[in-house]
Structures are given as structure tokens and as C-alpha cells.
């Protein structure tokens, strides 16, 4: 089933969307070995194109891995667009500024 969404706000605010993504990744408790934590969220607006972007930072970990993610979500003309960059937690200090540069550069044209 295809659901058309005109604006990202239809899913809620940035924090609500971030928490929902973390819950989805961790299986809403169905995978007790996988934990997720939303570390930050923000709203970025492009008033010229009338698009709002949710920028999210979150961690996902289990006994087998620890990952750090930066994601951007937006919607326009009935389509949802996402970008996700991730690295092992041990490499996060090395890549964090580059990931934020990537996230801030994500724009619909």
C-alpha cells in the first residue's frame, strides 16, 4: 500500500520521528539484545523550497556491534526522502564532523 505524505510533520515532530525510527530499528522490544538511543534531533527549514528536514543522531548497539548514525528525513509531493550515514561507535570521533557536513548538505532540488 502506498501512502502519500506531503510534509514530514505528518509523522510528528523531529523528536517523535527520531524515537519512532529508533523503536523500529530495535524491534520495539522484540529484540532485547538490540538497544537504541536518540542522541539528538533538530529541524532545518528551506523556506525557498518549502521543505522541512529532520536531522537525527542516534546510537544502536548489541553484544555484536555498536553503531552511531546521523539521519535526515523530509517529505515533498507525496514522497518520503531519507539519508542515513553510520559508523562503528569506535570511529565516531573521527567521522562525526564529516557526517554532520553530509547531513547539512542533504537538500531536495
LUMLOMI-454997 format. One record per atom (N, C-alpha, C, O, CB): z negated, y negated, x negated; residue in three letters; residue number from 1; atom name. Coordinates in Angstrom, 3 decimals, m for minus. Glycine has a CB too. Example, Ala and Ser with C-alpha at 12.3 -4.5 7.8 and 13.67 -1.06 7.14 Angstrom:
// LUMLOMI-454997
<<m7.800 5.690 m13.190> ALA 1 N>
<<m7.800 4.500 m12.300> ALA 1 CA>
<<m7.800 3.300 m13.200> ALA 1 C>
<<m8.465 3.319 m14.236> ALA 1 O>
<<m9.046 4.473 m11.308> ALA 1 CB>
<<m7.080 2.250 m12.850> SER 2 N>
<<m7.140 1.060 m13.670> SER 2 CA>
<<m7.870 m0.030 m12.900> SER 2 C>
<<m8.039 m1.138 m13.409> SER 2 O>
<<m5.725 0.598 m14.084> SER 2 CB>
// end
This chain:
// LUMLOMI-454997
<<0.000 1.164 m0.838> UNK 1 N>
<<0.000 0.000 0.000> UNK 1 CA>
<<0.000 m1.237 m0.891> UNK 1 C>
<<m0.768 m1.309 m1.850> UNK 1 O>
<<m1.209 0.008 0.958> UNK 1 CB>
<<0.833 m2.187 m0.591> UNK 2 N>
<<0.931 m3.436 m1.325> UNK 2 CA>
<<0.207 m4.520 m0.551> UNK 2 C>
<<0.491 m4.758 0.623> UNK 2 O>
<<2.405 m3.825 m1.571> UNK 2 CB>
<<m0.728 m5.173 m1.217> UNK 3 N>
<<m1.462 m6.281 m0.602> UNK 3 CA>
<<m1.065 m7.543 m1.343> UNK 3 C>
<<m1.230 m7.627 m2.559> UNK 3 O>
<<m3.024 m6.053 m0.646> UNK 3 CB>
<<m0.549 m8.516 m0.628> UNK 4 N>
<<m0.148 m9.766 m1.258> UNK 4 CA>
<<m1.330 m10.722 m1.298> UNK 4 C>
<<m2.027 m10.927 m0.304> UNK 4 O>
<<1.041 m10.403 m0.509> UNK 4 CB>
<<m1.534 m11.296 m2.470> UNK 5 N>
<<m2.620 m12.243 m2.677> UNK 5 CA>
<<m2.024 m13.511 m3.252> UNK 5 C>
<<m1.385 m13.483 m4.304> UNK 5 O>
<<m3.724 m11.660 m3.615> UNK 5 CB>
<<m2.228 m14.609 m2.570> UNK 6 N>
<<m1.656 m15.866 m3.022> UNK 6 CA>
<<m2.467 m16.562 m4.093> UNK 6 C>
<<m1.908 m17.264 m4.936> UNK 6 O>
<<m1.493 m16.773 m1.874> UNK 6 CB>
<<m3.797 m16.376 m4.073> UNK 7 N>
<<m4.663 m17.088 m5.007> UNK 7 CA>
<<m5.762 m16.148 m5.493> UNK 7 C>
<<m6.224 m15.286 m4.745> UNK 7 O>
<<m5.274 m18.354 m4.346> UNK 7 CB>
<<m6.172 m16.315 m6.727> UNK 8 N>
<<m7.195 m15.458 m7.311> UNK 8 CA>
<<m8.524 m15.589 m6.569> UNK 8 C>
<<m9.316 m14.647 m6.554> UNK 8 O>
<<m7.383 m15.794 m8.786> UNK 8 CB>
<<m8.778 m16.741 m5.955> UNK 9 N>
<<m10.031 m16.953 m5.228> UNK 9 CA>
<<m10.189 m15.991 m4.052> UNK 9 C>
<<m11.296 m15.822 m3.541> UNK 9 O>
<<m10.106 m18.385 m4.729> UNK 9 CB>
<<m9.106 m15.364 m3.621> UNK 10 N>
<<m9.192 m14.381 m2.532> UNK 10 CA>
<<m10.077 m13.202 m2.928> UNK 10 C>
<<m10.607 m12.509 m2.059> UNK 10 O>
<<m7.788 m13.879 m2.146> UNK 10 CB>
<<m10.243 m12.968 m4.234> UNK 11 N>
<<m11.095 m11.884 m4.723> UNK 11 CA>
<<m12.531 m12.336 m4.948> UNK 11 C>
<<m13.405 m11.508 m5.203> UNK 11 O>
<<m10.531 m11.322 m6.012> UNK 11 CB>
<<m12.789 m13.635 m4.856> UNK 12 N>
<<m14.113 m14.188 m5.116> UNK 12 CA>
<<m14.062 m15.124 m6.310> UNK 12 C>
<<m12.988 m15.444 m6.819> UNK 12 O>
<<m15.136 m13.067 m5.356> UNK 12 CB>
<<m15.239 m15.560 m6.751> UNK 13 N>
<<m15.337 m16.429 m7.916> UNK 13 CA>
<<m15.182 m15.649 m9.208> UNK 13 C>
<<m15.084 m14.422 m9.193> UNK 13 O>
<<m16.659 m17.166 m7.913> UNK 13 CB>
<<m15.161 m16.362 m10.326> UNK 14 N>
<<m14.957 m15.723 m11.631> UNK 14 CA>
<<m16.029 m14.678 m11.928> UNK 14 C>
<<m15.713 m13.584 m12.396> UNK 14 O>
<<m14.946 m16.775 m12.736> UNK 14 CB>
<<m17.288 m15.004 m11.660> UNK 15 N>
<<m18.357 m14.042 m11.940> UNK 15 CA>
<<m18.247 m12.819 m11.040> UNK 15 C>
<<m18.433 m11.689 m11.493> UNK 15 O>
<<m19.728 m14.699 m11.764> UNK 15 CB>
<<m17.947 m13.045 m9.772> UNK 16 N>
<<m17.798 m11.929 m8.829> UNK 16 CA>
<<m16.656 m10.998 m9.254> UNK 16 C>
<<m16.797 m9.776 m9.210> UNK 16 O>
<<m17.544 m12.464 m7.402> UNK 16 CB>
<<m15.547 m11.573 m9.657> UNK 17 N>
<<m14.407 m10.773 m10.110> UNK 17 CA>
<<m14.759 m10.032 m11.399> UNK 17 C>
<<m14.427 m8.856 m11.552> UNK 17 O>
<<m13.165 m11.668 m10.326> UNK 17 CB>
<<m15.426 m10.714 m12.321> UNK 18 N>
<<m15.836 m10.067 m13.566> UNK 18 CA>
<<m16.756 m8.889 m13.329> UNK 18 C>
<<m16.577 m7.827 m13.925> UNK 18 O>
<<m16.516 m11.060 m14.466> UNK 18 CB>
<<m17.743 m9.068 m12.459> UNK 19 N>
<<m18.666 m7.970 m12.143> UNK 19 CA>
<<m17.924 m6.807 m11.480> UNK 19 C>
<<m18.223 m5.644 m11.749> UNK 19 O>
<<m19.802 m8.469 m11.221> UNK 19 CB>
<<m16.956 m7.122 m10.613> UNK 20 N>
<<m16.181 m6.067 m9.942> UNK 20 CA>
<<m15.349 m5.277 m10.953> UNK 20 C>
<<m15.231 m4.057 m10.843> UNK 20 O>
<<m15.261 m6.676 m8.861> UNK 20 CB>
<<m14.781 m5.962 m11.924> UNK 21 N>
<<m13.997 m5.276 m12.954> UNK 21 CA>
<<m14.888 m4.352 m13.769> UNK 21 C>
<<m14.520 m3.209 m14.040> UNK 21 O>
<<m13.297 m6.293 m13.877> UNK 21 CB>
<<m16.055 m4.839 m14.159> UNK 22 N>
<<m16.989 m4.010 m14.929> UNK 22 CA>
<<m17.420 m2.799 m14.109> UNK 22 C>
<<m17.491 m1.689 m14.637> UNK 22 O>
<<m18.227 m4.834 m15.359> UNK 22 CB>
<<m17.708 m3.002 m12.826> UNK 23 N>
<<m18.090 m1.871 m11.963> UNK 23 CA>
<<m16.961 m0.854 m11.866> UNK 23 C>
<<m17.210 0.351 m11.905> UNK 23 O>
<<m18.470 m2.368 m10.556> UNK 23 CB>
<<m15.734 m1.319 m11.741> UNK 24 N>
<<m14.588 m0.416 m11.647> UNK 24 CA>
<<m14.425 0.391 m12.935> UNK 24 C>
<<m14.204 1.602 m12.888> UNK 24 O>
<<m13.302 m1.209 m11.351> UNK 24 CB>
<<m14.531 m0.268 m14.066> UNK 25 N>
<<m14.382 0.415 m15.352> UNK 25 CA>
<<m15.462 1.466 m15.549> UNK 25 C>
<<m15.197 2.553 m16.063> UNK 25 O>
<<m14.423 m0.594 m16.498> UNK 25 CB>
<<m16.673 1.139 m15.140> UNK 26 N>
<<m17.788 2.074 m15.347> UNK 26 CA>
<<m17.915 3.086 m14.228> UNK 26 C>
<<m18.820 3.920 m14.257> UNK 26 O>
<<m19.083 1.315 m15.481> UNK 26 CB>
<<m17.038 3.036 m13.252> UNK 27 N>
<<m17.057 4.017 m12.171> UNK 27 CA>
<<m18.156 3.793 m11.159> UNK 27 C>
<<m18.547 4.726 m10.457> UNK 27 O>
<<m17.194 5.376 m12.736> UNK 27 CB>
<<m18.666 2.570 m11.067> UNK 28 N>
<<m19.723 2.222 m10.097> UNK 28 CA>
<<m20.884 3.210 m10.144> UNK 28 C>
<<m21.416 3.601 m9.105> UNK 28 O>
<<m19.148 2.175 m8.678> UNK 28 CB>
<<m21.270 3.606 m11.344> UNK 29 N>
<<m22.397 4.517 m11.487> UNK 29 CA>
<<m22.026 5.985 m11.465> UNK 29 C>
<<m22.879 6.840 m11.704> UNK 29 O>
<<m23.373 4.257 m10.419> UNK 29 CB>
<<m20.772 6.293 m11.184> UNK 30 N>
<<m20.333 7.696 m11.143> UNK 30 CA>
<<m20.177 8.273 m12.543> UNK 30 C>
<<m20.096 9.488 m12.723> UNK 30 O>
<<m19.010 7.820 m10.383> UNK 30 CB>
<<m20.135 7.393 m13.519> UNK 31 N>
<<m20.042 7.821 m14.917> UNK 31 CA>
<<m21.270 7.268 m15.642> UNK 31 C>
<<m21.173 6.238 m16.310> UNK 31 O>
<<m18.693 7.324 m15.596> UNK 31 CB>
<<m22.414 7.928 m15.524> UNK 32 N>
<<m23.652 7.371 m16.076> UNK 32 CA>
<<m23.628 7.177 m17.588> UNK 32 C>
<<m24.441 6.427 m18.128> UNK 32 O>
<<m24.797 8.259 m15.720> UNK 32 CB>
<<m22.702 7.847 m18.277> UNK 33 N>
<<m22.614 7.685 m19.724> UNK 33 CA>
<<m21.883 6.406 m20.127> UNK 33 C>
<<m21.920 6.022 m21.296> UNK 33 O>
<<m21.920 8.879 m20.331> UNK 33 CB>
<<m21.215 5.737 m19.173> UNK 34 N>
<<m20.458 4.524 m19.471> UNK 34 CA>
<<m21.196 3.325 m18.884> UNK 34 C>
<<m21.478 3.280 m17.687> UNK 34 O>
<<m19.006 4.613 m18.906> UNK 34 CB>
<<m21.502 2.365 m19.735> UNK 35 N>
<<m22.202 1.148 m19.320> UNK 35 CA>
<<m21.297 m0.049 m19.572> UNK 35 C>
<<m20.547 m0.081 m20.548> UNK 35 O>
<<m23.558 0.987 m20.077> UNK 35 CB>
<<m21.376 m1.018 m18.695> UNK 36 N>
<<m20.604 m2.237 m18.863> UNK 36 CA>
<<m21.470 m3.452 m18.629> UNK 36 C>
<<m22.384 m3.429 m17.805> UNK 36 O>
<<m19.413 m2.251 m17.924> UNK 36 CB>
<<m21.176 m4.525 m19.363> UNK 37 N>
<<m21.930 m5.762 m19.233> UNK 37 CA>
<<m20.968 m6.940 m19.259> UNK 37 C>
<<m20.181 m7.089 m20.194> UNK 37 O>
<<m22.987 m5.890 m20.356> UNK 37 CB>
<<m21.036 m7.770 m18.237> UNK 38 N>
<<m20.263 m9.009 m18.218> UNK 38 CA>
<<m20.995 m10.011 m19.101> UNK 38 C>
<<m22.144 m10.352 m18.822> UNK 38 O>
<<m20.077 m9.560 m16.751> UNK 38 CB>
<<m20.351 m10.484 m20.154> UNK 39 N>
<<m20.973 m11.411 m21.101> UNK 39 CA>
<<m20.684 m12.867 m20.774> UNK 39 C>
<<m21.453 m13.753 m21.146> UNK 39 O>
<<m20.503 m11.110 m22.499> UNK 39 CB>
<<m19.588 m13.117 m20.087> UNK 40 N>
<<m19.257 m14.495 m19.758> UNK 40 CA>
<<m18.050 m14.562 m18.851> UNK 40 C>
<<m17.229 m13.645 m18.809> UNK 40 O>
<<m19.005 m15.298 m21.017> UNK 40 CB>
<<m17.957 m15.660 m18.126> UNK 41 N>
<<m16.802 m15.882 m17.252> UNK 41 CA>
<<m16.620 m17.384 m17.088> UNK 41 C>
<<m17.581 m18.151 m17.134> UNK 41 O>
<<m16.987 m15.180 m15.858> UNK 41 CB>
<<m15.378 m17.784 m16.899> UNK 42 N>
<<m15.093 m19.200 m16.692> UNK 42 CA>
<<m13.812 m19.347 m15.876> UNK 42 C>
<<m13.012 m18.420 m15.747> UNK 42 O>
<<m14.969 m19.944 m18.049> UNK 42 CB>
<<m13.658 m20.527 m15.344> UNK 43 N>
<<m12.475 m20.882 m14.563> UNK 43 CA>
<<m11.661 m21.879 m15.373> UNK 43 C>
<<m12.200 m22.860 m15.885> UNK 43 O>
<<m12.864 m21.474 m13.161> UNK 43 CB>
<<m10.365 m21.624 m15.486> UNK 44 N>
<<m9.436 m22.562 m16.117> UNK 44 CA>
<<m8.376 m22.901 m15.086> UNK 44 C>
<<m7.814 m22.002 m14.459> UNK 44 O>
<<m8.794 m21.962 m17.430> UNK 44 CB>
<<m8.097 m24.173 m14.901> UNK 45 N>
<<m7.132 m24.586 m13.878> UNK 45 CA>
<<m5.901 m25.231 m14.496> UNK 45 C>
<<m5.996 m26.009 m15.444> UNK 45 O>
<<m7.783 m25.554 m12.895> UNK 45 CB>
<<m4.745 m24.891 m13.939> UNK 46 N>
<<m3.485 m25.537 m14.280> UNK 46 CA>
<<m3.031 m26.255 m13.017> UNK 46 C>
<<m2.376 m25.666 m12.156> UNK 46 O>
<<m2.396 m24.499 m14.802> UNK 46 CB>
<<m3.386 m27.536 m12.914> UNK 47 N>
<<m3.085 m28.277 m11.686> UNK 47 CA>
<<m1.588 m28.525 m11.519> UNK 47 C>
<<m1.117 m28.662 m10.390> UNK 47 O>
<<m3.828 m29.606 m11.683> UNK 47 CB>
<<m0.835 m28.586 m12.606> UNK 48 N>
<<0.612 m28.807 m12.514> UNK 48 CA>
<<1.308 m27.633 m11.835> UNK 48 C>
<<2.260 m27.826 m11.079> UNK 48 O>
<<1.207 m29.031 m13.907> UNK 48 CB>
<<0.834 m26.416 m12.104> UNK 49 N>
<<1.438 m25.218 m11.510> UNK 49 CA>
<<0.610 m24.665 m10.357> UNK 49 C>
<<0.991 m23.680 m9.724> UNK 49 O>
<<1.615 m24.144 m12.570> UNK 49 CB>
<<m0.521 m25.304 m10.091> UNK 50 N>
<<m1.419 m24.882 m9.009> UNK 50 CA>
<<m1.871 m23.426 m9.179> UNK 50 C>
<<m1.804 m22.626 m8.247> UNK 50 O>
<<m0.725 m25.055 m7.651> UNK 50 CB>
<<m2.333 m23.105 m10.395> UNK 51 N>
<<m2.806 m21.759 m10.711> UNK 51 CA>
<<m4.205 m21.858 m11.306> UNK 51 C>
<<m4.474 m22.709 m12.153> UNK 51 O>
<<m1.832 m21.034 m11.693> UNK 51 CB>
<<m5.088 m20.977 m10.853> UNK 52 N>
<<m6.429 m20.872 m11.422> UNK 52 CA>
<<m6.519 m19.559 m12.185> UNK 52 C>
<<m6.053 m18.520 m11.717> UNK 52 O>
<<m7.532 m20.956 m10.313> UNK 52 CB>
<<m7.119 m19.622 m13.357> UNK 53 N>
<<m7.280 m18.459 m14.226> UNK 53 CA>
<<m8.763 m18.155 m14.376> UNK 53 C>
<<m9.562 m19.061 m14.616> UNK 53 O>
<<m6.621 m18.700 m15.614> UNK 53 CB>
<<m9.129 m16.907 m14.239> UNK 54 N>
<<m10.487 m16.471 m14.534> UNK 54 CA>
<<m10.461 m15.842 m15.920> UNK 54 C>
<<m9.732 m14.879 m16.156> UNK 54 O>
<<m11.029 m15.463 m13.448> UNK 54 CB>
<<m11.251 m16.382 m16.826> UNK 55 N>
<<m11.373 m15.821 m18.164> UNK 55 CA>
<<m12.699 m15.080 m18.236> UNK 55 C>
<<m13.747 m15.639 m17.912> UNK 55 O>
<<m11.279 m16.932 m19.265> UNK 55 CB>
<<m12.656 m13.825 m18.660> UNK 56 N>
<<m13.819 m12.941 m18.633> UNK 56 CA>
<<m14.049 m12.328 m20.011> UNK 56 C>
<<m13.105 m12.007 m20.732> UNK 56 O>
<<m13.635 m11.832 m17.577> UNK 56 CB>
<<m15.318 m12.175 m20.357> UNK 57 N>
<<m15.694 m11.444 m21.566> UNK 57 CA>
<<m16.679 m10.369 m21.149> UNK 57 C>
<<m17.670 m10.655 m20.476> UNK 57 O>
<<m16.310 m12.396 m22.663> UNK 57 CB>
<<m16.407 m9.125 m21.549> UNK 58 N>
<<m17.318 m8.044 m21.182> UNK 58 CA>
<<m17.302 m6.946 m22.239> UNK 58 C>
<<m16.373 m6.824 m23.037> UNK 58 O>
<<m16.944 m7.466 m19.810> UNK 58 CB>
<<m18.376 m6.150 m22.209> UNK 59 N>
<<m18.517 m5.019 m23.119> UNK 59 CA>
<<m18.564 m3.739 m22.306> UNK 59 C>
<<m19.108 m3.710 m21.202> UNK 59 O>
<<m19.786 m5.161 m24.002> UNK 59 CB>
<<m17.993 m2.686 m22.857> UNK 60 N>
<<m18.045 m1.359 m22.245> UNK 60 CA>
<<m18.461 m0.396 m23.349> UNK 60 C>
<<m17.905 m0.419 m24.448> UNK 60 O>
<<m16.651 m0.944 m21.592> UNK 60 CB>
<<m19.442 0.448 m23.051> UNK 61 N>
<<m19.905 1.380 m24.075> UNK 61 CA>
<<m20.330 2.711 m23.482> UNK 61 C>
<<m20.727 2.811 m22.321> UNK 61 O>
<<m21.056 0.776 m24.849> UNK 61 CB>
<<m20.232 3.716 m24.317> UNK 62 N>
<<m20.727 5.058 m24.006> UNK 62 CA>
<<m21.239 5.645 m25.315> UNK 62 C>
<<m21.274 4.957 m26.336> UNK 62 O>
<<m19.600 5.974 m23.352> UNK 62 CB>
<<m21.628 6.890 m25.288> UNK 63 N>
<<m22.070 7.520 m26.534> UNK 63 CA>
<<m20.908 7.691 m27.512> UNK 63 C>
<<m21.125 7.851 m28.713> UNK 63 O>
<<m22.715 8.881 m26.243> UNK 63 CB>
<<m19.673 7.656 m26.999> UNK 64 N>
<<m18.493 7.871 m27.835> UNK 64 CA>
<<m17.825 6.582 m28.325> UNK 64 C>
<<m17.062 6.625 m29.290> UNK 64 O>
<<m17.494 8.679 m27.075> UNK 64 CB>
<<m18.092 5.436 m27.685> UNK 65 N>
<<m17.403 4.205 m28.069> UNK 65 CA>
<<m18.192 2.973 m27.647> UNK 65 C>
<<m19.059 3.035 m26.775> UNK 65 O>
<<m16.006 4.164 m27.455> UNK 65 CB>
<<m17.869 1.852 m28.288> UNK 66 N>
<<m18.359 0.530 m27.907> UNK 66 CA>
<<m17.179 m0.419 m28.038> UNK 66 C>
<<m16.640 m0.596 m29.130> UNK 66 O>
<<m19.587 0.068 m28.801> UNK 66 CB>
<<m16.767 m1.039 m26.912> UNK 67 N>
<<m15.600 m1.919 m26.901> UNK 67 CA>
<<m15.990 m3.294 m26.376> UNK 67 C>
<<m16.851 m3.419 m25.506> UNK 67 O>
<<m14.467 m1.315 m26.043> UNK 67 CB>
<<m15.347 m4.317 m26.916> UNK 68 N>
<<m15.549 m5.692 m26.469> UNK 68 CA>
<<m14.204 m6.175 m25.927> UNK 68 C>
<<m13.174 m6.000 m26.577> UNK 68 O>
<<m16.082 m6.626 m27.643> UNK 68 CB>
<<m14.211 m6.778 m24.748> UNK 69 N>
<<m12.982 m7.172 m24.057> UNK 69 CA>
<<m12.982 m8.648 m23.710> UNK 69 C>
<<m14.024 m9.232 m23.409> UNK 69 O>
<<m12.800 m6.350 m22.795> UNK 69 CB>
<<m11.812 m9.236 m23.755> UNK 70 N>
<<m11.559 m10.551 m23.183> UNK 70 CA>
<<m10.388 m10.357 m22.231> UNK 70 C>
<<m9.349 m9.819 m22.614> UNK 70 O>
<<m11.255 m11.653 m24.299> UNK 70 CB>
<<m10.560 m10.797 m20.994> UNK 71 N>
<<m9.516 m10.618 m19.982> UNK 71 CA>
<<m9.259 m11.937 m19.264> UNK 71 C>
<<m10.139 m12.792 m19.169> UNK 71 O>
<<m9.913 m9.519 m18.966> UNK 71 CB>
<<m8.044 m12.083 m18.764> UNK 72 N>
<<m7.666 m13.229 m17.943> UNK 72 CA>
<<m6.997 m12.684 m16.693> UNK 72 C>
<<m6.157 m11.787 m16.773> UNK 72 O>
<<m6.717 m14.219 m18.719> UNK 72 CB>
<<m7.370 m13.227 m15.534> UNK 73 N>
<<m6.794 m12.814 m14.248> UNK 73 CA>
<<m6.326 m14.058 m13.503> UNK 73 C>
<<m6.983 m15.098 m13.539> UNK 73 O>
<<m7.830 m12.009 m13.391> UNK 73 CB>
<<m5.195 m13.944 m12.835> UNK 74 N>
<<m4.721 m15.021 m11.969> UNK 74 CA>
<<m3.779 m14.419 m10.928> UNK 74 C>
<<m3.342 m13.275 m11.055> UNK 74 O>
<<m4.003 m16.145 m12.798> UNK 74 CB>
<<m3.481 m15.196 m9.914> UNK 75 N>
<<m2.562 m14.741 m8.866> UNK 75 CA>
<<m1.640 m15.894 m8.487> UNK 75 C>
<<m2.027 m17.062 m8.508> UNK 75 O>
<<m3.343 m14.220 m7.614> UNK 75 CB>
<<m0.405 m15.528 m8.141> UNK 76 N>
<<0.556 m16.519 m7.665> UNK 76 CA>
<<1.654 m15.807 m6.891> UNK 76 C>
<<2.134 m14.747 m7.293> UNK 76 O>
<<1.154 m17.337 m8.847> UNK 76 CB>
<<2.038 m16.401 m5.785> UNK 77 N>
<<3.134 m15.892 m4.956> UNK 77 CA>
<<2.981 m14.414 m4.623> UNK 77 C>
<<3.946 m13.652 m4.678> UNK 77 O>
<<4.455 m16.115 m5.654> UNK 77 CB>
<<1.763 m14.019 m4.278> UNK 78 N>
<<1.528 m12.655 m3.830> UNK 78 CA>
<<1.389 m11.614 m4.923> UNK 78 C>
<<1.333 m10.419 m4.634> UNK 78 O>
<<2.611 m12.257 m2.954> UNK 78 CB>
<<1.332 m12.046 m6.174> UNK 79 N>
<<1.219 m11.097 m7.285> UNK 79 CA>
<<m0.012 m11.411 m8.133> UNK 79 C>
<<m0.358 m12.571 m8.360> UNK 79 O>
<<2.492 m11.128 m8.159> UNK 79 CB>
<<m0.657 m10.347 m8.592> UNK 80 N>
<<m1.817 m10.465 m9.471> UNK 80 CA>
<<m1.356 m10.249 m10.910> UNK 80 C>
<<m0.626 m9.301 m11.198> UNK 80 O>
<<m2.935 m9.441 m9.077> UNK 80 CB>
<<m1.784 m11.127 m11.804> UNK 81 N>
<<m1.438 m11.032 m13.221> UNK 81 CA>
<<m2.721 m10.893 m14.030> UNK 81 C>
<<m3.703 m11.588 m13.767> UNK 81 O>
<<m0.619 m12.276 m13.688> UNK 81 CB>
<<m2.715 m9.996 m15.013> UNK 82 N>
<<m3.883 m9.818 m15.872> UNK 82 CA>
<<m3.448 m9.663 m17.322> UNK 82 C>
<<m2.346 m9.204 m17.623> UNK 82 O>
<<m4.709 m8.597 m15.426> UNK 82 CB>
<<m4.344 m10.059 m18.197> UNK 83 N>
<<m4.189 m9.848 m19.626> UNK 83 CA>
<<m5.530 m9.337 m20.124> UNK 83 C>
<<m6.569 m9.896 m19.772> UNK 83 O>
<<m3.740 m11.168 m20.380> UNK 83 CB>
<<m5.531 m8.295 m20.929> UNK 84 N>
<<m6.771 m7.771 m21.494> UNK 84 CA>
<<m6.562 m7.489 m22.978> UNK 84 C>
<<m5.589 m6.844 m23.371> UNK 84 O>
<<m7.227 m6.485 m20.745> UNK 84 CB>
<<m7.482 m7.977 m23.786> UNK 85 N>
<<m7.495 m7.674 m25.218> UNK 85 CA>
<<m8.841 m7.040 m25.524> UNK 85 C>
<<m9.875 m7.516 m25.054> UNK 85 O>
<<m7.249 m8.966 m26.100> UNK 85 CB>
<<m8.836 m5.965 m26.312> UNK 86 N>
<<m10.095 m5.290 m26.612> UNK 86 CA>
<<m10.127 m4.829 m28.057> UNK 86 C>
<<m9.098 m4.584 m28.687> UNK 86 O>
<<m10.305 m4.102 m25.675> UNK 86 CB>
<<m11.352 m4.722 m28.555> UNK 87 N>
<<m11.567 m4.275 m29.929> UNK 87 CA>
<<m12.856 m3.479 m29.981> UNK 87 C>
<<m13.718 m3.637 m29.117> UNK 87 O>
<<m11.616 m5.478 m30.918> UNK 87 CB>
<<m12.999 m2.628 m30.979> UNK 88 N>
<<m14.290 m1.971 m31.169> UNK 88 CA>
<<m15.371 m3.041 m31.370> UNK 88 C>
<<m15.114 m4.076 m31.984> UNK 88 O>
<<m14.244 m0.986 m32.386> UNK 88 CB>
<<m16.547 m2.793 m30.865> UNK 89 N>
<<m17.636 m3.773 m30.986> UNK 89 CA>
<<m17.869 m4.152 m32.445> UNK 89 C>
<<m18.178 m5.306 m32.741> UNK 89 O>
<<m18.933 m3.216 m30.374> UNK 89 CB>
<<m17.727 m3.203 m33.348> UNK 90 N>
<<m17.940 m3.485 m34.771> UNK 90 CA>
<<m16.927 m4.489 m35.328> UNK 90 C>
<<m17.219 m5.174 m36.308> UNK 90 O>
<<m17.868 m2.192 m35.570> UNK 90 CB>
<<m15.748 m4.584 m34.720> UNK 91 N>
<<m14.710 m5.512 m35.175> UNK 91 CA>
<<m14.723 m6.833 m34.412> UNK 91 C>
<<m13.973 m7.747 m34.755> UNK 91 O>
<<m13.352 m4.867 m35.039> UNK 91 CB>
<<m15.562 m6.949 m33.386> UNK 92 N>
<<m15.578 m8.143 m32.541> UNK 92 CA>
<<m15.768 m9.432 m33.344> UNK 92 C>
<<m15.026 m10.385 m33.105> UNK 92 O>
<<m16.676 m8.023 m31.507> UNK 92 CB>
<<m16.711 m9.519 m34.274> UNK 93 N>
<<m16.863 m10.777 m35.016> UNK 93 CA>
<<m15.586 m11.201 m35.744> UNK 93 C>
<<m15.313 m12.394 m35.877> UNK 93 O>
<<m17.990 m10.647 m36.019> UNK 93 CB>
<<m14.824 m10.250 m36.202> UNK 94 N>
<<m13.586 m10.543 m36.921> UNK 94 CA>
<<m12.485 m11.048 m35.989> UNK 94 C>
<<m11.691 m11.900 m36.385> UNK 94 O>
<<m13.106 m9.302 m37.658> UNK 94 CB>
<<m12.425 m10.536 m34.754> UNK 95 N>
<<m11.312 m10.833 m33.854> UNK 95 CA>
<<m11.643 m11.772 m32.698> UNK 95 C>
<<m10.731 m12.182 m31.980> UNK 95 O>
<<m10.793 m9.570 m33.302> UNK 95 CB>
<<m12.885 m12.122 m32.493> UNK 96 N>
<<m13.265 m12.880 m31.292> UNK 96 CA>
<<m12.500 m14.188 m31.154> UNK 96 C>
<<m12.017 m14.496 m30.064> UNK 96 O>
<<m14.748 m13.170 m31.313> UNK 96 CB>
<<m12.373 m14.967 m32.222> UNK 97 N>
<<m11.679 m16.252 m32.089> UNK 97 CA>
<<m10.199 m16.049 m31.773> UNK 97 C>
<<m9.620 m16.826 m31.015> UNK 97 O>
<<m11.834 m17.079 m33.374> UNK 97 CB>
<<m9.582 m15.021 m32.342> UNK 98 N>
<<m8.179 m14.735 m32.036> UNK 98 CA>
<<m8.015 m14.301 m30.582> UNK 98 C>
<<m7.054 m14.692 m29.918> UNK 98 O>
<<m7.636 m13.647 m32.976> UNK 98 CB>
<<m8.947 m13.498 m30.092> UNK 99 N>
<<m8.876 m13.052 m28.699> UNK 99 CA>
<<m9.002 m14.233 m27.748> UNK 99 C>
<<m8.310 m14.289 m26.732> UNK 99 O>
<<m9.973 m12.019 m28.405> UNK 99 CB>
<<m9.884 m15.178 m28.071> UNK 100 N>
<<m10.015 m16.351 m27.210> UNK 100 CA>
<<m8.779 m17.237 m27.283> UNK 100 C>
<<m8.398 m17.844 m26.282> UNK 100 O>
<<m11.252 m17.153 m27.594> UNK 100 CB>
<<m8.155 m17.320 m28.435> UNK 101 N>
<<m6.892 m18.062 m28.547> UNK 101 CA>
<<m5.829 m17.415 m27.667> UNK 101 C>
<<m5.090 m18.111 m26.970> UNK 101 O>
<<m6.412 m18.117 m30.022> UNK 101 CB>
<<m5.749 m16.101 m27.695> UNK 102 N>
<<m4.803 m15.372 m26.843> UNK 102 CA>
<<m5.102 m15.643 m25.372> UNK 102 C>
<<m4.194 m15.943 m24.596> UNK 102 O>
<<m4.864 m13.853 m27.133> UNK 102 CB>
<<m6.366 m15.539 m24.991> UNK 103 N>
<<m6.750 m15.743 m23.584> UNK 103 CA>
<<m6.411 m17.155 m23.121> UNK 103 C>
<<m5.888 m17.340 m22.022> UNK 103 O>
<<m8.254 m15.478 m23.392> UNK 103 CB>
<<m6.707 m18.150 m23.955> UNK 104 N>
<<m6.436 m19.540 m23.567> UNK 104 CA>
<<m4.939 m19.836 m23.507> UNK 104 C>
<<m4.518 m20.766 m22.819> UNK 104 O>
<<m7.110 m20.497 m24.545> UNK 104 CB>
<<m4.140 m19.054 m24.221> UNK 105 N>
<<m2.693 m19.300 m24.224> UNK 105 CA>
<<m1.973 m18.603 m23.066> UNK 105 C>
<<m0.796 m18.868 m22.819> UNK 105 O>
<<m2.097 m18.839 m25.542> UNK 105 CB>
<<m2.672 m17.718 m22.360> UNK 106 N>
<<m2.047 m16.985 m21.249> UNK 106 CA>
<<m1.802 m17.945 m20.087> UNK 106 C>
<<m2.746 m18.460 m19.487> UNK 106 O>
<<m2.943 m15.785 m20.793> UNK 106 CB>
<<m0.536 m18.179 m19.777> UNK 107 N>
<<m0.144 m19.089 m18.699> UNK 107 CA>
<<1.072 m18.542 m17.974> UNK 107 C>
<<1.964 m17.957 m18.587> UNK 107 O>
<<0.150 m20.500 m19.248> UNK 107 CB>
<<1.100 m18.736 m16.679> UNK 108 N>
<<2.295 m18.408 m15.904> UNK 108 CA>
<<3.249 m19.579 m15.995> UNK 108 C>
<<2.838 m20.737 m15.923> UNK 108 O>
<<1.947 m18.083 m14.416> UNK 108 CB>
<<4.520 m19.273 m16.153> UNK 109 N>
<<5.522 m20.341 m16.248> UNK 109 CA>
<<6.437 m20.313 m15.052> UNK 109 C>
<<7.347 m21.136 m14.951> UNK 109 O>
<<6.340 m20.212 m17.535> UNK 109 CB>
// end
